[in-house]
Each structure stands twice: as structure tokens, then as C-alpha cells.
Amino acid sequence: MNKRLFYAGSWPDSAALLEGALWVGYGWSIQWSLVHHQSLVFLLATLLVLVCTLTTLMWQPLKLTLARYRVRKRRTEMWMHILYPPLLLAPPLWWLLERLVGNLPDAQQWTLACLLMTVGWLVFLISLLIKRLIRQYRQALSDHAAD
């Protein structure tokens, strides 16, 4: 089992992980701007998202790669991990926090959503690593059986 964990066929996984990290970072930049009342971090993050989007759309090999099924499938899984926890868990958690602590500023609501987004992205990362280890284990078993 001396094969690398990151090989050329893992491009869809890497693309989805990087895109997820980009969106989580963008969410945290919004939170930073809300808490510190400075829009510079948000503007820089928006510029980074726009540059990455334009690069993806304009660069032909990446455009063709992102049009493939596996990349779309991984990106859909990534979006489910990033969006579902804040959308489904944040309202009940926020309601519970309001009952226990009282009213808190709106920036705290966004902090809770960013924390849930980050946890969702980490769960996505862990699930990809587990899938990759299972794939590597199966490959090792099939290589061993062929010998």
C-alpha cells in the first residue's frame, strides 16, 4: 500500500474540497465584517471568489473538467454538507440559545451559521478521506488477489 492518497483521478474530490473551503472562507469573511464593522475583508473575499469563478469559466481545460459527472456529483455532495447544517440546524439552535441567553446581535446568528458550515465542510473532508481509504484498501486486496 505504497500508493499516494492524492493521485490524478482524485481531481473531482480536490476540486470540491477547494471550492468548499472557498465558500466557508467567504462565509467567515462576512462574519468578520459584521462583527468588526470593516468591509475590507469581505471585499477581498468577494474579489477572490470572482477571480476563481472567472478563472473556472474562462480556462478551457478546467471548464471541461468541471463539466464531468464526477465533479458535479462531488460538488453536489459538498454543497449538501455546507448548506444543510446551517439551514436545518441553525434555527432550532438559535431558538434554544435565545431562550437560554436572551437576544443576541445578528452577527452571532451568522457566527452560528459559519460554525455549522465549517463543521459540515469538515464532515465532507472526513467522508472523502474514508472513501479514499476504502478505495485504497479494495485496490490493495484486488492487487493481492491477482498475485
Buried (B, 14 or more C-beta within 10 A) or exposed (E): EEEEEEEEEBBBBEBBBEBBBBBBBBBBBBBBBBEEEEBEBBEEBBEBBEEEEEEBEEEEEBEEBBEEEBBEEBBEBBBEBBBEBBEEBBEEBBEEBEEEEEEEEEBBBBBBBBBBBBBBBEEBBEEBEEEBEEEBEEEEEEEEEEE
